[in-house]
Amino acid sequence: MKKRERIYAAVNLQETDRLPYSFWSHLPGIDLDATKLAEATYRLYKTYDWDFIKTMNNGMYAIEDFGCQIDYSEITQGGVAKIVSTPIQTPRDWERLSPCSIAQGSLARELDSLRQLLSLVKDEGVPVVFTVFSPITIADKLCGKRVLKHINEGYGDAVRHALEVITETTASLAKKAIDLGADGIFFASQMSTYDVMDSELYLEYGKPYDLQVLHAAEGGWMNTIHAHGSNIMFDLLRDYPVDIFNWHAWETLPAMDEAQQLTGKCLMGGLNRTDITKGNRNAIRNQIYSAYKMTGGRGLILTPGCVIRYPLDDATLTYISAAKEFVERCMEWGAAR
């Protein structure tokens, strides 16, 4: 099977010739330059022979054009980006938010990088998914993680106005990514966890806007929901109109067999990113074995549950593929006995 054929089969819960896999990280110092980001992503894909590519956009790109300034300096040491300034200083500031153009600024930069990446892989038959954040996730990043505070203080109408603006912008971005040739979007939802908010609030301030963005990307065949964090709202997310379900498997429930049976979708996951960062090879191999055993190797794309943080270690990243191939051989040998 070729890569696109292999991923397509996995998405449709069909048998594949081998377990498809990929992984991703941030590329600080590179990911603010469209060409460097596309070229670095392409080199990583070639180095590790991924079966699909998830774009490696920086985690704050969606809020730059709304007027935020961000410090990325700690990412290379395993840290996260930090907001230096934001236009949302008071709850009333949400009312002044207006849609961003995808033809300029950071959104145009990310689409340009996608366009260049697609050009680099145009003859290689490898699927590409473009990273998009959920509207409530973008809102929370935009105000320095105070969106729930503003809602609880009685400014829900102002926040809803902002979510409509953010959704309009994000839906345009998602549709354009598909129009450019992306095979789907990687829809990152960082607020759909009971550790952050309750399900009633998410049904009002999260899901309706999520669905509008996903509707805009319906031309994709590899749309993926990324349920970020622990204690995810699985019962609210499992019926999202996406092709693939991704979450922090092994770090939080549901179990992999449970997730596959209750969603009826292809799963993306099976590796604990912390064990990759720490180089825990026994854990990595065991996770691959367990994921394969729970799913029968069908309807599974092996990846981490989330971005692999720095420092990156080539030996460990290379081991993932080797361990996957070893587990596959052993499982096939055992089945043939």
N, C-alpha and C positions, 0 to 999 in steps of 0.2 A: 504493500500500500504506500502511496505517496502521502505527504503530510496532510494536505487538505482532505483527502479521502479518509485518512485515519481519524482525524478530528470529527469529520462529518458523521462517520459511523459511531463514534463514541457519543456524540450529541444525541443520536437517534437510538441509543441503547443497543447497538448492533455489535457483533463480534469484530475485533480488530486484530491485526497481525502481531501487534505488540502494544504495550501500554503507553499511550501518548503522555508526554510530560513537558513541563516548562517551569520557569521561575522568573522572578523579577526583583529589582532593587532600585533605589534611587541613584541618580548620577549627579551629585552636587558638583558645581563648578563647570558642568557641561549642560545641564538641563535647562538653562536659560538661553541657550543658543540652538536654534532649530536645526541647523545643519550638523553641529557636533552631536546633538542628542540622537538624531536619526542614524548617523554613522556609528556612534558608540553602541546603540541598540543593535544595529545590524551585526557588528563584530561579535557581540556577546551571543547572539543567535547562532552565528556560524561556529563559534568556539564550542558551544555546548550542544549544538544540534537540536534545538528546541523543535517541538512539533507545532507550536503556535507562538506568536509574539504578543505580549501585552505591552502597550506603550508605557514608557517609564517617566511619565510626566511628574514634575515635582508636585508635592501635595498641596501647594498653595496657589497654583496657577489660576484657579477659578475665582479668586478674590482680588487679584492684582488690579484688574480693570475697574473694579468698584471703588478703588482708591486706597487700597492697603499697601503698606510698606512692610517687607518681610526680611528677617535675618535668617540666612541659611547656614551660617558658619559652623553650627554644632553637628550637622548631619554626618560629616566625615568621621566624627568620633563616636558615632552611634546614637547621636541625639536627634532632636526634631527641629523643624523650622519654628521660628517665633515671630509673632506680629509686633512690629515696632510702632506702627500707627494705623488707625482705622477711622473711617468716616462715621462710624456708629459710636458716638460718645454717650448719647442719651437715647432712651426708647423712642422718642419722637423722630430721631434721625432716620428710622426705618421708612418713614413716610416720604422722605426725599430721595429714596433710591430709585434709579431709573435703569432700564435695560441697557446692556452693553452690546456693542457691535461685535460680531465675530469676524469682521473684516479688518480689525485693527487691534493693536495691543497684545496682551498675553494670549488671548483666545486665537487670534490670527497666527501668532507664533506657534502655538501647539498644533494647529491645523496644517501649517506649513511644514512642521517637522513630520507629521503623519504623512503628508503628501510625498515628502522626500523618502521616507521609509518605505512606503508602498512602491515607489519607483525602484528602490534598491532591490526589493524582493519580487518584482513583477514577474520574473521568469522562474521562480523557485516554488510556487505552489504552497506557500506557508500562510495560514490564516493570521490575520492581525486584528486585535481588539483594542479599541481606543478608550482610555480611562476618563470617566465622567463621574462627578460627585453628585449625590442627591441634593436637592434644593435645601432641605433643613440642615444638612451637613455643611453646605456652603454658608448658610446664614450663621451657623454657630461659629465657623472659622472667622467669618467676617467681623463679628462683634467680640472676638476674644472669649468665646465660650460663655456668653451671657444671655443667649437667646431664651433659654427656659426661665431665667430670672425675669426678663422683660415680660414674658407671657404671664408668669405668676404675679407680676405687679399690676396686671390689668391692661397691658398694651397688646393684647392678642390681635386687634384689628390692624395695628401698625405692622406687626410681624407678618400677618397674612398678606398685606399689601406687598411687603418685601419678598415674600415667598412667590407671589405671582410674578414679580419682576424677575427674580432669579430663575424661576421655572421657564419663563419665556426665553431667557438668554440660553439656558442650559439645553432646552429642547432644540433650539436652532443649532447649537453646537453639535449635539448628538446626530441630528439629521444630516448636517453637513459632513460629518465624519463618515457616515454610511454612504452618502452620495459620492465621496471621494474614493471609496473602494474598501473601507474597513469592513470586516466580516461581522462586526458586532461592537457593542460597547461593553466595557467593564464598569458596571454601575456600582460605585462604592457608597455604601450606606453606613455611616459611622454613628448614627444616633438611634438606630433601631435595636437598642439593647435595653433591657430592664434595669441595667446598672445606671442608665442615663435618664430615661423618662418612662412613663407608664404607657400602656397600650392605648388608652383612651386619648391621650395627647397625641400619640403618633398617628392614630386614625384621623385626627383633625389637622395636624400640622405636618405630617410626614407623607403618608401613603397617597393621598389624592394628587400631590405634586409629583411624587415618584412616578405614578402611572402616566402622567402627561409626558414626562421625559421618555419613558419606555415606549409609549405610543409613537413618539417622534422617531424612534430608532427601530421601528418594526420591520424595516427593510433588511435588517441584519438577521443572520441565521445562527449567530454565536453570541447572542446577548447574554450577559452573565450578571447575576446579582452577587455582590460581595457584601456579606453581612459581617461587619467589622466588630471585633471585640468579644467579650464574654457575655453569657446569659442573653443571647440574641432573641428577638421576638419571632421565633421560628413559625409560630402559628399564623402570624400576620404576613410573613414573607414567602412561605412555601408555595403559595398560589400566584406569585407574581408572574406576569407574562414574559418570562425569560426562558432561555434554552438550557441554562447551566446554573447550578447553585454552588456558591463558594463561601466558606466560613472557616473559622479557626479550628478545624478538626483536630482532635486530641487535646486541645486546650480548653474546649468547652463543648457542651452538648448542643445538638444531638450527636449520637454515634453515627458512624458512616452508613451502616446498613439501615438504621432507622431513617436517616435523611433521605436515602435513595427510595425506600419503600413509601415514605409519606409525601414526597414531592413528585415522584414519578419522573424525575429529571436526571440528566447527566450531572455528576458531581465533579467539581474541580477542587482538589485538595489532597489531603493524605499525609502531608509533611508538616511537622512543627518547625516553624522558622527559627525558634530559639535554639533548637538542637542543631540546626544547620550552622548558625552563627558560632555555637560552641564547639562544633566539630564532633558531636556525639554520634559516632558511626553506628554503634549497636542500636541506638534509638532510631536512627534514620532507616536502617535496614528493617527493623521490627515494624515500623510504621508502614513501610511499603508492603511488607508481607501481610500485615493486618488489613490494610486497605484493599489489597488484592483479594484476600480471603473473604472479606465481608461483602464485596461486590461481585465476586467471580471474575474480576478483571473487565467487566462490561459496564459501560456507562460511567467510566471513570477517566478523568484527565489528572494525572499526578502533578500536583503543584504544592507549594506552601500555602498556608491559610492566608498569608498576607506578605507584605514586602519583606525581603531579607535585609536586615540592617547591617551596617558596617561594623567591624571590618569584614570584607569578603575574602574568602580563602579558596583559591583555585582548587586545591587538593580535595577539599570537602565538596565543592560544587561538582567536580568531576566524579567523585565517588557516588553521587546520587544516581547518575546514569548507569554506572557499573553495578551498583546494588540492585537497581531496578531490573537490569538484564539477568542478574544472577537469580533473583527471586522468581522471575518469569520462567526461567529454565527449570528451576526446582518444582514450581507449581505444575508446569506442563508434564514433567517427568512423573510426579506423583499421581496426576490424573490419568496417565497412560498405564499405570501399573495394574 
